[in-house]
Every structure is written in C-alpha cells, then in structure tokens.
Amino acid sequence: MIILTKYLNIGGAAGPRLNNNQLYKFSYTTEVLVDKARGSKEGSAGYKISSDVDVNLVWRDPSSKDDQLIQLAVRRSNHSIKYINKKTTKMAALTKPFMVHLRNGKVRAKAFYSFWAEPATIKNIKRGLASLLQVQLRTGKVVENDVSGRCTVEYKAAQGQVTRTKNLETCKTAESGFTTHSQVCQHPDQLTVLKYESRSPVLLQCSLLKMVSSARPWLKRHTHWPSTPADLPQLKSCPGTVNACATSECLFEHWQSQQKQLEPASLSKATAPRSFLALIQSIRKASKDEILKVLKSASKTTLPQVVDAVTSSQTEASLDAMLEFLNFTDAKGLVLQERFLYACGFSSHPNERMLQALLDISKGKFGSTDIKESVVIIMGALIHKLCQKGGCDLPAVVQAKKLILAGPDSTEVESEVQMYLLALKNSMLPEAIPIFTKFAESEVGAYNTIALTALQRYNVNLMTNEVKQTVNRVYHQNRRIYEKNVRAAAADVILSSNPSYIEVKNLLLSIGNLPHEMNKYMLSKIQDIVRFQLPASKVIQKAMKDMNSANYNRFSKVGSSSAYSGFMAQSADVTSTYSLDILYSGSGILRRSNMNIYGASKGAMLHGLQVAIEAQGLESLIAATPDEGEEDLESFAGMSALLFDIQLRPVTFFKGYSDLMSKMFSMTGEPMNVVKGLILLTDHSEVITLQSGLKASAEFQGGLAIDISGGMEISLWYRESKTSVNNRGAFVVTGNVTVDMDFMRAGVEVSFETEASLDFITTVQFSEYPFLVCMQMDKATFPFSEHLTKYESLSSGKSIVSRKSKKQLVPGSEFPLHQENSNMCKKVFDSNW
C-alpha cells in the first residue's frame, strides 16, 4: 500500500502532476505471503518490506504539464525476516535514487533510469514502486506498460475514486513457461488454474491524489483431481518457483541417490514417480553430455525408467541425448525404443523438433517392425498436440500429416494399413474423416474396427450425413455381412453421435433379428444408456414408446453379453466414470471385451484408459459353429490400449492355429504387459512479475508410474475361459510456489501421493447355454498421503522451515455392475467350489 502524506495535484490533469520545488513523502509497504489455499496469514511463510519514499519533480515539458521526469528515492527500509543485514550491497542499492518519465499519467515504456550495475531484483522493486503512480481519471480499458509487462488495464472512476484493475493473464512478457496440453490434466491441465488480478483503488480528495493501494494478486485453486484436505499452494501475494540443481556434477549425483527408487520392483510405489519428477528437474538443467553419462551408467533394470525421465524432460539437450543414445536398427533395443516413443506421445508440451525427429527416424531402417509401427502411431499423437497449440501449419506437421493421410492407400500390407489408420486415429485430423468413412466399409475386420472407433472420438458436429449413412449401412449390413464386433462398434458410433429418432428406431427394430449374443449386447447397451442418462437417452426413450420398437419379444432376449456404465468418483471439480462392454460369440467364447475410464471437468473430457481384448476363430477348439460372417476367420487374440487419449500399438497374444496351440500348451496364466513406465501427466511452469516488482514462479508436476497388463486363458477340460486386465499405478503431484529476492527466499511446497490397483476379471463357463459369465472390477485398499513444507531462507544460509504430513488408508471396493452379473457370479463360484 502506498500512502501520500502530501498530495499530488491532479485537478484537470490526465494524471498526477508534481509541483516544482516541492518534495513529496510516501510510506510504502509490500508484503509477500505464501501458503496453501486455505492457509491463514499468521501461518504463512513470507516477508514484508516497509519504506519511506521521497518523490520530486526533476523536469517538465514547458508545452505540456503532463509530461514530467520524476525522481524517486527509498530513504528507509525495514524487513520482517530476521537476520537480514540491512547494509548488504543489494539492500544499499535499494536506497539509490531512480527516475521515471511520466506522460499523461502513464510511465513511458523504456523510460526508467537507474544506476547501471544495480541488481535486477532491486530494479524490479523500483519499477513496481514507479508503476503505482500510473493513473487514468476516466473509465475505460487501456493497454499499459509496467513492471508486469504489457497488460490490459481497466479503470473505473466514480465519486472521487478510481479503481485500476490489471488482469495479469493478459500481460505479455519475455518470461517463458509451459503447460500440459490436455484441458482436463492441464496446468495447475488444470491441476490448478492460475487466476490473478492486481486491483488498485485510487482515492481522490479535493482533486488531489490521496492514496493508492495495490491489492494482492491471487492464485485460485480448481482441483481437477480428487480434492484433498491440503490444498495446493497459494500466494497471498502471488505464485513462486521450484529449486533445481545447476552444477555440472549434480545430475549424476542426483541419479545415484534416486536409482534404487526406480528399480522395476518399486514402480508400484509412490517413491517411483516422486523420484521421477525430481530427476526431471535435474535433467532440465543438464547438458547433453551430462545426460548421456547417466544413460550410459544406468543398470539394465533402471535404464527404461531413465529413458522415461530424459524424454519427459523435453529440453533440446535431453532430445539430443536420446537420439544419440538409441539405435533404432538394433532389434534388442525394442523396450528402450518403445519407452522413448511412448514418452514422446505423452509429452506435456511437445515442439516441432520432437516431431521432426520421429519423421527422420521413420525414414531410416528398423530392427523391429513393432518399433516402426509405434513411430508412425506416435507421430499422429504429436500432430494432434501441436495442432491444438495452433501449430498445424508448421513444416514438420505438414510433412507428417501428408505422410499419414496418404499412408492407408499407399500399401497393401495389412499391418502397415493398420499402422497408418491408428496414427490417423491419434491425430484427430478432420481431413481423416473421409478416410475412416471409406475403411469403415472395408472387407477387413481390423480396418472396420479401427475406423469406427476413430470416428467415435470426433466432435459430433463433424459427423456429416455421409458419415452417418455409412455407419448405419455397416450396422444394418446393407451391402455386406460384417463381424459382430464391427457391428457393435458401428452401433456405438450411431448412439454417441446425436442419433435421430429414425436411427434409434431402426436399431431397436434390429433387436431380435441379430445373432443371439449380439441381441443381448444391443439390449444391454440401450438399457445402459437410458439408466446412466447418456446424451442419447431422451431420443431412445421417445422411440421406446412405440410398441413395435420396444416389446417383450425384443426385450426378453437371453444371453451373457452386456454393457454397463458407472461412476468411479464424483466431486464438484471432476467426474470419473467407467464402462464395461463385453460381447461373446454364440459358442460362449469371448469376442470383444472393452473397459473404459473417462474423466470430465468443466466441459472437457479425457479418455483416461481403454483396454480392449478381442478374440476370433476359436470355435474349432470346442467343436462349435461360428456365427454368421465369421466362418473363415483366422484364430487370433490380442489387446489394444488407449491411455490418456493416446492410442498405443496393439499387442498380439496369438495369431494362427499353430500359434494358438503352442500358446495354449505353454500358457502360464501370467498376463502380457501392454504398457509400463513413468508418465509426466501434469507439467506447468510459470513466472509472474508482481505489482511490487518481485518475481514469483510456480511449478506443478504430476508423475504417474503405470503398469497395464492383460491375459486370456482357455481350459478345454473345464470348458472355462478367463480374461484379465490388471492396472497398477502410483501417482504423485508436487507444487512449489516461491518468491525469491536473491538474498532472501520464501516459499511453500505441497504434494500428495497415492498407490492404487484396479483389476477387471471375466470368468466364462461355456459347458451349457446360456453360459455363465462373471465379471469383477475390484479396487484394492490404497494409501493416500499429503505433505506441506513452508520455508524462509537467507543467502547467508540461515533458514526457518516447517513441515506437516497426513496419511490415511482408503478402503478398497468392488465396483457395482448389473444385478444379473451378481447372480451369475454366485453360480460360477458355487460351481467352482
């Protein structure tokens, strides 16, 4: 707050006018406090500076009274932090006078004059002091230059008072920063959302400027993860920064201290993502050679985790190090190469150079076709992220778009066509919709499924009549016969794309004329949409009033296939839902199992996880008759995963009858890994210059250690099959807000961490029809802990630190499914007993 004991005359002026030969006395106070969002002033860390300030006129343009050169000098300074030596060089520099050029109530850009060798922190404090003199006496918005940058400022004048409101989000500065691309995971991707204003009431009395007070910027918390008792950091004055190691030996020493936490056995513990986040901070300060030293020294078991951390750091040096370290022609390096590619796909703020690197790799030789596929698939994800940031016209993006858009028609190799379709699915390019529409009617079932699931991801507004007509033709088999899982995928697209009354009525009329298990699946799907009140529920309810569409004959079909949706978590900030769809063949063998987890917040949707298991051509094992359209299918089982909106390369359990038989006799019951690694899920860095001139920076990061696996077992003796999807993970979020004056620092660090597991198991007994199916979706008891640290420190080494922690166990649970499933599970376990 700045209080004038002698007033500046502004009567009839554009802004404050100083009288010649007169000295103006100010008292100036600035206070910086940092704490968690609901913290108290008394418990906050921070500091306070109080000073006397002298102001006098040095020069005025004779032709304009509002064109003035003003000198300011801090005469006395007090500090609330103990042990500060007020005679230090930096504090002494604060008392040296400085000048500003004030024209029409505005401080002119670049018209700030101080001693050349003054520390930057001191100059910024002086700039903050000078900017408080900027006043506009009429209501309106204007762009002003001050210590915060070039900002939009709104003035409201009424009854002797002018309120100056500066929206710091509009300020353009040279400070750099970045944030996560996803709208649900966004910065603090939306882990917290930074909102800040500087509001300065200017009190006028008898046409004189009496008082200017600058309200504190604030950090408003919007938690888009499950709310926790300890809020993320808040500045009572502004946000602040994370310390990172800067010495040349620091990275290697840091790695040596963290490597035990990054062993594979520790990846399900919260220590793994915590060490991962800390390692990223060190890597971001390191050179390419320092990073290579760590990569080359890591053990075989920890090296994949180091690759995750180096790639996730997303610096020029880290990318250079990875490109030099990896040899894509070496088939033995498949694990490391894929970890690098997946980390690129999950990158929080990728740049054009990362995409260009993948383009260059795609033109070279590969030791593994799997890696070639992953390179192209992940290129699609990077195209999407760069286009989201307005970079669709960047040269590398244009080149990559051209490659994947032309890809499906450039080859007749089935695996390569699938590769390009999956890349297009990741890219979400509107130009790809005609390609997906074409391949939705292909004669290859795998192409149909990819194309239809890709169309389902697009905004409903892009679903043209041509697209809808094509999808309806596939479902109703107007031109050819399709596999059941393809028709089920077509139904999903229709029901999620704002279906018309006629479309829904035709779907209802088809029930009863489908293969037995598909009848049951469609019936369950329709009922689930109505029960869960999904967008299509209203038009479905309207169509069901027609007894021809909805009657006992249609709605009494028996079978074991099902579709069910439910809530995993609900709060004011975020809603998390799950869906389980399972489709069987008429013989009782799994055809398709699909588990999805979604997160929604403030109108944005994140497809957090999808694990789909597909099987075909297995009827010969039990001497059963295949369903219509599936008589000549090759024996196959595989799994596909989509994680945080990124489609990953599918994995194959077996393909072909001979492969099937060899796998059956060698099955160990152990699930096959789909994705395993460390992901930088949330990444936000920002520097803000406060009204006082002090610089504050905020860093928030979320790290996830994840292990997703799945498997399929078939027992011909017991006529039983079992599929499993196992999800293991540990999640850590850290936030650090600091204000640094070089010689003194105050800040707060908060974090929360948890470890969790989620298992989806389906057991089928197909000795009789209708066969028994039991689905289980279990969440184990998991720990949750939070930590809060506040600190005040001086360059002399003296500091004050306080720490608080809280730990709790969250009980596990079995997620509810439909009652029919519960009844079947009782029968399955009774028969096993």
N, C-alpha and C positions, 0 to 999 in steps of 0.2 A: 504494500500500500504506500502511496506517495501523498504526503500532506503538505500543502503550501502554507507557510505562516505569513508570507507576503504574496499578494495575488498578482497573477499575470493578466494584464488588461486584454480583453478580447471583445470589447464592445464594438460592434460594426465591423469586426475583422473576420478574415477567413479562418483564423486560428489564433493561438496565443501570440501576443505582442509584448516584447520586453521593453521597458523604459530604459533610456540611455542613462548612464551614470547611477545605476541602481543595482544593488546586489540582492538576489532572491535566495532565501533559505528554505531548504527542503529537509524533511526527515524521510528516510527511505528504509523499508523493511521488505526482505524477501525470505520466504520460508519454504523449505522443501521437506516433505514427509513421504515416506514410502511404507506401505503395509499391505496386508491382504485386503480384499474389497470391503469387508465389513469390520475392519480394524478401527481402533479408537486413536485419537490424536495423541493421547498420553502414552500409548504403547508403540507408537510408530518410531521408525528409525529416520534420521534426517538431520538437518541443521538449519540455522536461522542467521541471517546477516542483517544487522541494523546499522544505518549510516546517516550522517548529516551530509547534505549535498548543497554546494553553492552554485548558483546559476547567474550568469551575467551576459549582457549583450556585448559582442565584440565589433560587429559591423551591421549596417542596414543599408540596403539599396535606396538611395535618395528618391528614386522614382516609384518605389513600392514598399510600403510599410510592412508588408507581409513577407518580404524577402530578407531573412536575417541569418547571421552567423552567430551561434550561441556557444559559450564555453560552460562546461560543467566540471565540477571538481568534488570528489568524495573527500570529506575532511576528517571523518571519524568513523571507525568501523568496529562493531562488536560481533562476536561469533558465539553461538550457543554450544558448539562442540568443545569439550575440554581439551587441554594440552596443546591448543594451536598457538604457535609462535607468531604473534601479530607483526613481528619485524622481519618475517621472511621476505625474500625478494619478490615473490609473487604478490603477497599482501601489500607490500610497499608500492608495487606498480599500480594497485587499485586507486591510490590517492593521487596519482599524477593526473593533471587536468586533460580534458579532451574537448573537441569541438564538433558541432554538427551544423549542417546547413538546413534551416527550416524555411520552406517556401509555401505560403498559403496553407499553413497548418500541417504540412507534410515534411518529413525528413527526406531529403533528396537521396536517391539511390547513389551509392558510392561516395557520398559527401559526408563521410565520417573520418575525422582526423585525430589520430592518437600517436604516441611515441612508437617508432618503428619496431623496436625489439620487445615490445610488450608480449607476454604470454597470450595465446589465443583465448584461454578461458577468461582472462581479465578483460580482453577486448570485447568478448561477447557479453559479459556482465554490463559493461559500459553501453554497449549497443541496446541492451534491454532497457536500461535506465532512460536512454535518449528516446526510445520508441514510445514511452509513456506520454511524451509531450505532443504526440500526433493527435489532433482533434479536428473533426469536421462538424460544423454547427448546424447543418441541415440533414434531414432524414434521407437515407438512401444507401445504396451499395456502391462500393468503390474498391478497386484493386490497389493495395498499398505494399510498399517495400519496408520491411523492418527486420529485426533480428531473427524472426521466424521464417523469413523468406518472402516470396511474392504471394500475398494472401488476399482472399476476398474478405472484406470487412463491411459490416452493416452498422449504420448509425441510426439511432432513433432519438430525436430531440423532442422534449416535452417538459413544460413547466420548470424552466431553469436547469434542466438536467439533460445531458446527452449520454446515451448508453452505446458504447462501442463494442460490438461482438465480432470476434475474429474466429472463423471456422478453420482450425489448424489442418483439417483434412484437405483443404484446398491449397495449402501452401506449397509452392514449388521451390525446392532447394536442391543443392548439389549432393545432399546426403543420399546414400544408397540404401537399399533394403530389398526384401523379397518376402513372398508369402506363398502358401500352398495354393495350387490351382483349384482344388475342389471346393465347392461352395458349402459343403457340409463339414469337411475337415479343415476349413480354411483358418488361417492365422489364428492368433488367439481370437486356419479354414475354416475363423470361427472356432477356435477353441475359446478364444475370447475375441470380441470385436472392439477395436480401439475407436473411441469417440471422444473428441476433445474440442473444447472451445475456450477462448480467452475472452472474458466479458469484463469490460472496464466502464463502470459508471463515472461520468464526469459531472461534478456538482458545480453549478454556476450561481453566483451571488452578486447582485448589483452589477451585472455584466462583467464580472470578474471570474476567473478560474479559481475555485476554492480547493477542490480535492479531486484526485484521480486515484481510483483503486482498481487493481487488476485482479479479477477473480482467477482462481486456480484452474488450470486445465484438469480434466479428469479422465480416468480410464474406466469405462463401463464394461462390466463383465456379462457376456452372454455365453454360458457354458453349453456347448452342443454335445457334450458327453454327459453321462450321468452325474448329476450335481453332487458335490462333495461338501462336507462341513467347512473345510478350509478353502476359502476362495483363492483364485489366482491373484497375483499381485495387483495392487492398485497404488498409484501415486496420488497423494493428496494434492500434489502439485503437477505431476506428470509421470510418464513412464521412464525406465532406465536400462543398463547393459549387462551382458554376461562377460566374465573374465575369460580370456583364453590364453593358452601358453604361447609364447612367442620366440623362445630361444631355440637355437638350431638342434640341440640335443633333446628338447622337451618331448617331441613326438615319440621318439624311440623309447625314452624313459617311461612315458605315459603308457605306451603299448605294453611294455614289460610288466607294468603294475596292473594292467587290466586283462591280460591274456587268459588267465585262469577262469575269469567270468564269462569268457566267450568260447569255452570248450563246448562241444555238442551236448554233453550231459547237462549243461547249465542253461540251455536255451529256453527251457520252460519256466525258468525262474526270472523274477523281476531284475535281478542283478545283470542279466544279459543286455536288455535294452538300455538300462542305465549306463552301463559301460560303453555300449554302442554310441549313445548320444554324446558322452564325454569324449570318446575317441574322435567323433566327427568334428567337435570343436577344435581339437588339436590339429587334425588333418587340414582344416580350413586355413590354418596359419603356416602350413608347411610347404616346402618346395617339392618339386618332382623327385629329386634325388633322395630327400628325407623320406618321402612316401615309399619309394622303391625299396629303401633299406628295410622298412617294416614288412613290406610284402615278401621280400626275399628271406627274411628271418623267421617268418611265421611258420608254425608247425603245420603238418598236413591236415590236422583236425581243426585248427583255428583259422586256416587260410580262407575258407569260404566266407567266414564272418568278417574277416578283414576286407575282403573284396566288397562285401555289402557296405561297410563303413566308408571305404575310399570312394566308391562310386556315388554313394548318397551325399558325400560332401559337396559335390557339384561345383568344384573350382576348376580352373584351367589346368592347374598343376595335377590335381587328382585324376582328371580325364587323361592327360598325357601319360601319367604313370601307368594307368590301367591299360592303355593302348600299347604301351611298350612292353608291359609285363605279360599280356595274354598272347597266345599263339593259336589263332583260330584254325590252323591247318592240323593241329595236334588233337587227335580223337581222344586221347587220355585226359585232356583238359576240359571235358564236357561240363562237369559240375561247376567249375570256376567260371567258364564262359557263360553258362546259363544264369548263374548268380549275378554276373555283371549285367547281362541283358535285362533281367527282371528288375534290378535296382535302377536301371535307366528308365524302364517303364513306369516304376513307382516314383520317379524323381519329383520333388515338390515344385521345382521351378527350372525345368529344362531350358536349354538355349539351343540356338540353331546349330552350334558346333557339335553338340551331342548327336543330333540327328544326322549331320553330315558325316560324323564318324561311323555311324551304322550304315549309311549309304556306301561309304568307302569299303567297309567290311563286306557288305553284300556282293560287291563286285569281285571279291577275291575267292580263294579256294577254301573249302571247309573239310575238316577231318570227320565231321558228323553232319548228316542231313538234318538231324534234330536241331542243331545249332543254326543251320541255315534258315530253317522254318522259324525259329524263335527270333532271329534278327529281323526278319520281314514283319512278323506279327507285332513285335515291339515298336517297329518303325510306325505302324499305324497308331499306336498309343501316343507316341511323341507328336505325330501330326495333329492329333486331337488337342493335346495340351497347348501346343504352340498356336494353333488356330484360336483357341479360347482366349489367348492373350493378344489377339489381333495380328498374329504373325503368319497368316495363311499365304501371304504373298512373298515371304522370304524365299530366296533362291533354293535353299535346301528343301524347304517344304514343298515348293512347286515341283521340284525334281522327284521327291519321294511320292507325292500324290500321283504324278504321271506314271510312276513305276507300278504302284499297287492298283490303280484304276485300270491299267491295261493288262495286268497280270492274269486274271482268270481266263481271258481269251487268248493268252499268249502261249499256253501249254496244254497238252492233253494228258499230262501225268496227274493222276488223281490227287496225290499228296500235295503237289505244288498248287493245284487249283484251290484245295482246302486252305493252304497257307495264305494265299492272296485274299481269299474270302474272309479269313479270320483277321487279317491285317485291316481290311476294309471295315470289318465289324468294330475293331478298336478305334478306327479313325473317325467314325460317325460323320463322314462327309455326306452332305446332301446329294452330291454327284454320284454316290454309290447306290442310291436307292433304285435306279433303273437296273443296275447290275444284280442286286439282290432279288428284284422282282422277276428278272429273267431266270435266275438259278433256283428260285422257289419252285419252278415247274420242271426242273431238270429230271433226268431219268436216274440220277444217282442220289440215293437217300441221304448220304452225308452232306451233299451240296444243299439239298432241300432244307435240312435241319439248320445248318449254319445261316442260310439266307433268311429263313423265317425268324429265328431267334435274334438275328441282327435287326430286322425290320421292327421287331417289338421294342427295341431300345430308342427308336426315334420319337421325336415330338409328334403328337397326334396330328398337328397341323400339316405335317409333311406327308401324311398318309392320303395320297390322292385317290380318286375313284379308280384309276387304273390299278393301283397297288391293291386296293380293297377287292376289286373284282378278281384279281389273280389269286389272292389268298383264299377267297371263297371258292374259287374253282378247285384249288388243291384240297380243301377240306371236303367238298362235296364230290370230288373225283369226277368232275365234268368231262375231262379229257383223257384221263388215265387213272389207273389204280395206284395208290400210294401206300407206303408202310404206315402202321398205326401211329408210331411216334411222330411221323411227319404230319399226319392229320391232326394229332393232338397239338403240335406246335402251331399249326395254322389256326386252330381254334383259339389258342392263347392270344395270337395276334388280333384276331377279329374281336375278341372280348375286351382287349385292352386298348382298342383304337376307336373309342367313341362309337360303338356299333349302332346301326339303325334298328328300328323296330322289325323291319323285314329280315335283316341279317340274323337277329336273335331268334325270331320265329322259325326261320329255316333251320337254325341249329337245334332248336327244341324238337322240331319235326323229324330230325335225323335220328334222335334217340329212339332206340327200338329197332332200327334198321342197320345198326353198326355191329361189328364183332362183339361178342359177349362182354369182354373186359373193357372195351372202349365205350360200350353203352354205360357201364358202371362209372368209368372215369369221367365222361361228359356230364353225367347226372351229378356226380360229386362236385365237379368243377362249378356247375351252375349254382348248386346249393351253397357252396362256399362263398361265392361272390355275393349272393344275397345275404347270407349270415354275417359276413365281415363288412358289408356295406361298401364294397369297392365301387368305383365310378359307374360300372355298367349295371349296378343292382337295380336302379329305377326302371330302366327300359326292359330288363329281364322280368321284373315283377309285373310290368304292364303286359308283356307278351304272355305271361303265365296265366293271365285271366281268361285267355282263350282256351277252352277245354280241349280243342283239337291239338293244341300245342303241349298242354300240360294236363295229363290224365293219369289214372292209376296204371294203365298199361305201360306207359313210358317210365313213370317214376317208381316202379316196383321192380326194376331190373336188379338181379343179383350179380355178385362178383366181388373181387377183392381189390381192384384198383381204387384209388382215392385221391382227393385233393383237399388240403386243409391249410388254413392260414390262422395265425395268432399273433399276439403281442409278446415281445421279449421284454420290453421296457417302455414305460411311458412317463414323461415329465413335461414341465412347461416348456423346456428347451428342445427336446428331441423325442422322437418316437421311433422305436426299433421294432420291426415286425419280421416274422419268419413265415415261410410257406414250404409245404412238403407235398410234392406231387409224385405219385407212383403209378405206373402203368404196366400191367402184366400181359403176357401172351395167353391165349386160350388154354395152353397146357400148364400154366402156373409158373412159368419161368419169367423172371424179371425182363421187361423190355426197356423201361426207362425209369430211373429214379432221379428226382430233381429237388435239391434243397436250396433255398434262397434265404438270405438275410438282407434286409434293407434298413437304411437309416434315413429319416426325414427330418428336416429342420427349416423353419422359415420359408417353406415353399420349395426348398431344394431337396433333391433325392440322391442318395448314394447307394449303389448296389454293392454292399459290403462283401458279400460272398455268394457264390453259386458253385455247387458241386453236383455235376450230373454224371450218373453212371448209366451206360447203355449196353445192352446185350442183344444179340440176334443169332439166328441159325442154330439154336441149341436143342431144338425139339428132337433131333435124332438120338440124343443121349437117353431120352426116356420113351422112345418109340411113340412120340406124339405127332399129331398132324399140325403143320404150320397154319397160321391164319392166312386169309386171302391177301395176295400181293406179297407174301413173304416166303413163298415156297422155295425160291432159289437163292436165298441169302447165305452168304459165307458166314461160318461161325466166327463170332467176334465179341469181345467185351473190352470196354475202355472207359476212361474217365476224363472229364473235361472240367476245368475250374476257371472261374472268373473271380478275381479278387480286387476290391476297391475300384470297380469299373474297368479293370484291365483283364482282357481275355488272355489266358495263358495257353501255352502249347498243350494239346491233349496228350494223354499217355494211354498206351495200349496194354491191356492185361494179356490178351492172346488174340491171334488172328489166323484163321485157317484151322481145319480139323486136326491136322497133325500137331500143330502148336497147342491146340486146346487139350489134346490127350496128354501131351508131355507135361503141360502145366498142371493138369488135374492130378497126375500121379506125383508131382513134386510140390504141390501146394503145402505151405507151412502154416497157413492161417494168418501170417503176418501181412498187414496192409502195405500197399505200394505208395511210396511218397509222391505227392503231386507238387507241392511247393514247400520249401523250408528255407528260412532265412530271417534276416532282420530288415525291417522296413522303416524308413523315416516317414511317418504318417502325417505329422504336423510340423511345419517349419516356417517360422515367422521371425523376421528381424527388421527392426525399425529404429531410426534415430530421429528425435524430435528436439528442436530448439525451443525452449520455454520462453515465455514473455520476459522473464528475468534475464535471459541471455544464456542461462546454463543449458548444457546439452544433456538430454536424457535418452537412453536407448532401452529397448525392450526386446528380449528374445524368448520365444516359446517354442518348445520342441516336443514332439510325441514320438516315441520309438516303440515298435512292435516286433516281438520275436514270435514267429508263427511256424507251425508245423501242421500241414494238412495232408492226410493220407486216406486211402480208401482201398477196399478189397472186396473180393467176391469168392465165396466158397460154394461148392456143389457136392452134396453127398448122394450118390445114386443108391447106396444101400438103404439109407434112411429116407430117401426121396425128400430131401430138405436142402434149401439153399439159404445162404446168409450174405447180405451185403452190409458193409460198414463204411461210414465216413467219420473219421476222427479228426477233431480240431483241437490243437493245443496252442496256447499263446500266453505271453506276458506283455503287459502294456505299461509304459512309464511316460508320464508327462511332466516336464520341468518348465518352470517360468522364472525369469530373473529380471528384476527391474532395478536399475541403478542410476544414480546421478553422480557424476564424477567431476570434481573441481581440480583435478591433478593432485593437489596437496591434501584433499580430503574427499572421502567417498562414503556414500550411504546407499544402502540397498536392501532388498528383500528377495529371498529365493523361496519358491514353493514347489512342491512336487507331490504327485500321487502315483501309486503303482498298484498293480494287481496281477494275479496269475489265474488263468481260467482254462477250463476244458469243456468241450461240447461234443457229444457223441450221438450219431444217428445210426441206429442199427435196425435192419429189417430181416426178420426170420420168416421163411415161407415153407410150409409143409404141403407138398403137392401130391400126396398119395390118393386124394379123392377131390371131387369137385362139388361145391366151391371149395377151393383150397384155403387153408388157414394162413393168415398173414398177421404178423405182429410187428408194429413199428414203435420204436422207442427213441426219444430225443431227450437226453439227460445232460444236465449241467451240474458239475461237481461243486462241492463247497469250495469257496475260494477266499484267499486273504485279500484285504484291502488296507493300505496304509497311506498316510499323508504326513508331510514334513514341512515345517516353516522355519526359516532362518532369517533373522534381521541382523544387520551389521552396520557399524560406523567405524571407519578406519582413517588413519592419517598416513602420510608418506613416511613419517618417522618410524612407522611400524606399530604404533600403539593403536589398539582397536577395542571395540566393545561388540560382543556377539551374543545373541540369544537364540536358542533352538527349542522347538516344540515338535512333538510327534504324536500320532494317534494311529492305533492299529485295531482292526476288527476282522472277524470272520463272517462272511456272507453265506448263509445256508444254501446248499445245493437244492435242485428241484428237477422234476421231470415235467417237461412242457406238455400241456394238455393237447390231445388230439381228439378226434370224434369218438363218441361212445361205442360205436361199432368196433373200433380198433381195440378199445379196452376189453370188450367182451372176447374178441379173438385172442388177445394176449393171454387171458386166463386159460383158454382152451389149449393154446400152444404150450404153456408152461406146465399145465396139468398133464398133458400127454408126454412131455419130456420127463416129468417126474416119475 
